[in-house]
């Protein structure tokens, strides 16, 4: 049943690719959409189920099978079952051809060359690792993970396989697993700056994925502030400020409107009295602002580290995606 789901996923993925190609008529697209819905319902799978992806797409599997039928297989060394010298040389040539295709960003062709090299010499970790890189470029991260696993199985000390595994896992948003593979890659190649940079990125992404235990304030660590004795002491001083207490009392009693305007009834009250109330509210608001400024200055003087921490948290907030959708 598991193999059936993998096959169904590959078929659905192929149909989705055909829809995205833009080469079909509107009627054909509608028919494909109905077919996809029927297949997803019948087999209980979806194109979003990347865990069901295999290392090769359906067209790649089909093309490989056709070539095997048309092209006679090179005979292996019957005595030991290992590749012959001719096969090893041909596999290396195919790997070089694949590398050349990677340089010109022809990643699908590179996959084909690496796959042919693997057929001739399936015990070479480099071929799997190179194909993993091509799969990643094509967005087939599940295939890249599988090839990296094979490369590591052949050569457990192959640092590049761990590094490329980390990239594929990070692309699947599996940052915790990616971190462990980057660390292993650095153990084997401690001077590799690329692994170091990718590790830092994955660790940062992993931290961003962990929600703060106390929300609010647009990503500022409110829990950390409330547990900081310096901050709490200065907040207490602010609340004990007579100007602040007077302003808060006025607001709590409803004596002032949102902008300090009078809220008491009496439409016949003199305009001058209303203006006086508004002026009193404005003075209270000004006093509150002044007290807030004094509080900020006091924090800067007594605990500059806390101020810098707040600034860092505000700067690190991700920008809003509103209005930035790609089309």
N, C-alpha and C positions, 0 to 999 in steps of 0.2 A: 504493500500500500504506500510505503514511503517513496519508492521509486516512481509510482504512478503520480504522486503529487509533484515530484520534481519534473516529470515529463509534462504534466499539465501546466505547471508554471512556465516552462520553456516555451510551450505553444502559445500561451497567453502573452508572454513577453514578446514573442515574434509578431503576434497580431497587433500589439500596441506599437511596435516599431513601424509596422506597415501603415498604421494610422498616422503616425508622426511624419512619414516620408513625404506626404502631400502629393503623391502620384496617383491617388485613387479618386474616382468620381464621388460626388456626394452620396449617391445611392450605394456605392460600394462601401463607403465609410460607414454608413448607417447599418449596413448588413454586418460589417465586422464588429461594430459596437454591440449589436445584438448577440453575435456569436461569443464575444468575450464575456458578456454577462451570463450567458447560458453555461459556459465552461466554468466560470468562477463559482456559480451556484452548484453545479453538478459535482465538482471536485472539492469545494470548500477552500479554495485558494484565491489569492489576489496578487496582482502585480506588485503590490507593496510588500509581499512576504519575501524579502531578500534572503531570508534564511534558506529558502528553497532553491536559490540560484545555484547553477553548476558552473564549472570552470570555463565551459565553452557555450556560446550561444547556439541556438538550433541551426541556423545556416552554417556555422562553422562545423558542427557535428556532421551535418549532411554532406558538406563539401569534402570533409575528411574521409567519410565513408565511400563516396563516389571515387575519390582518388585511389583508395585502397583496392577498389574493384578493378579500376582501369590500369593501375600501375602495378606491375609485379613486385612483390616484396623482395628486398635484398636478403639473401640467405645469410643466416647467422652462423657463427662458428659452432658446428654441431658437437664438437668435443667438449667445450666448456660452457656454451650458452652465452658467452660474453661477446660483445661486438668485435668484429674483425678490424684490422688496421684500416681497411678501406672505408668501413662504416664510420669509424672514429674521425677520419679525415673529412668525410662528407658531412658529418654532424657539425664539425667545427666550421666548415664553409657555410653551412646553413645558418649557424649562429652569427657569423660575420655579416651575412646578408640581412639577418634580422636587425642587427645593430645599425646597419646602414639605413634601413627603413625607419628605425626610431629617430635617426638624426634628421630625416626629412618629414617627420611627424606622420608617417604612414603606418599607424599603429596596428591596423587590421592585418596588413601584409606582414608586419613584424611577428604578430601572433602565429601566422601560418608558418613562417620560417622556423621559429622556435619550436613549434609543435612537431615539425618534421625532424628537427634535430633530436628532440626527446624520443621520437619513435626509434631512431637509430641508436641512441645511447640514453636510456631512461635512468641511468645512475649518475648523471652529471647535474649537480645542484645548481650550477650557473645557468643552465638552460631554463630550469623552472623559475629561478629568480628573475631572469630577464623577461620571461613571459609574464610574470607577475607585474613587472613595471609596465609592460604594454597593456595588460588588462586594466591597471589603474588609470592609465591615460584614456582608456575607452569608457571608464566609469564602471567597469565590472569588478567592483571591489571584493565581492564574494569569491570570484575566480582568483583574484590576486592573493587572497588569504589562503586558499587551498594550495596554490602553487608555492607560497612561502612555507607552508607547513611541510610540503614534500621536500623542498630544498633543505629545510632544517633537519628533517628526518634523515636525509642523506649525509649532510655535513652539519653537525650540531655546533660547530665553531665558525660558521659562515656569518660574519657580522652583517653583511649587506642584506641577507635574508631577514634578519631580525629588524633591521631598519625599515625595509620595505613592508614588512608585516605591520610595523607600527603605523606607517603611512596609510595602509589600507584600512586598518581598524579605526584610525582617527577619522577617516573619510566616512566610516559607518557610524560615527559619533560614539564609538566605544573607547572613550579616552582612558579609562582606568586600565584596560588591557593594553592599549597602545603605550602607556607609560612604562609598563613592565617590559615590553619588548624593546623600547628605546633604551632602557637601562641595561638590558642584556647586550644590546648592540654596543653600548659605550664600554661595557666590561671587556668586550673583545677588541674594540677599537677606541680607546679612551681619548685620542687626539682628534676625533672626527667632529668638526664644528657643526656640521649639518645635523648629526644626531643630537648634539647638545641643544641646538636651537629648536628642533622639533620636540624634544623632551620638555623644554620650557613652555612651548605653546600648548602641548597636550596637558601638562599639569595645570596651566592657567584655565584651559577649557574645562577641566575636571572640577576646579574650584568654582567656576562660574555656574556649573550645573548643580551645585549644592546650595539650596535656598537658605537664606538667613533665618534663624529661629524666630526673629522678631522682624516683621515686615514694616513697610512704610518708609517715609522720607526718601523715596526714590532710590533705594539701594544703599542708603547710609546705615551703618551698623548701629542701630539704636540700642541693642542689648549691650554692646561694648561701651557706649556712652554712659548708660545708666549704671554700669558696674565700675565706672571710672571715678574714684573718690575726688579727684581734682575738679572734674566737671560738676559733680553733685554739690560740692562745697560752693562753687561759684554760682550755681543755679539757686542754691539756698540764699546766698547773699542778695541775688537779684530779687527774689520773692520777698525778702525782708526790707527792700527799699521802700520808703514811705510813698514816693511818687508812684511806684508801680502798684502798691496796695490801694492807693486812692483811685487810680484808674480802673483797676480790676473791680473794686467795690461799685463804682459807677456803672460799669458794664453789667455786672451781676444784678444790680437793682433795676436795670432797664432805663436808667436816667438818660442814656445817650443812644442815638441811633447808630447805624453802621459807620457813618463818617463823622460822628460826634454831634449830630443834629438833635434837637430836642424831640422827645417822643411823648411827652405828657400831653393829655388832652387839653382842650380849650382853644377853639378856633378864634375866639375873640381876643386872644392875648395880643398885646402890642407887638408890633414888628420888632421894636427895639429889644424887647425881652427875648424874643426868639433868636435874634441875632446874638444876644448875650449868651444864650445857652449854647448856640453853635460855636461861639468863640471859646467858651469854656471847654467844650468837647474837643475842639482843635488843639487847645493848650494841653489837655490831658493826652491826646494822641502824640503830640510833639514830645511830651515828657516821657511817654513810653518808648518812643523811638530813641530818645537821648539815653534812656536807661539801657536799652538794648545795645547801643553803641558802646556805652561804658562797659557792659558785660563782655562784649566781643574784645575790647581792648584789654580787659583784665585777663581773659582767657589767653590772649596772645602773649601777654607778659609772663603769666604764671605757668602756662603749660603750652609752649609753642609746638611740642611734639603732637599734642592732641589736635591742634589746629591744622597741622600738616597732614595728619591722618584723615581728617574730614575732607580737606581739599583733594587728597588722593582718591578717596572714595567717590567724590562727586565727579572728578575727571575721568574715572574708570567706568562710569556708567555707559552702557552701550547706547549709540545714537538711535533715535526713533526711526523705524522703517517706513513710517507713513510718507507716502508720496514718492518712494524710491523703488517701487515695484518695476521689475524689468518687463518689457513687452517684446 
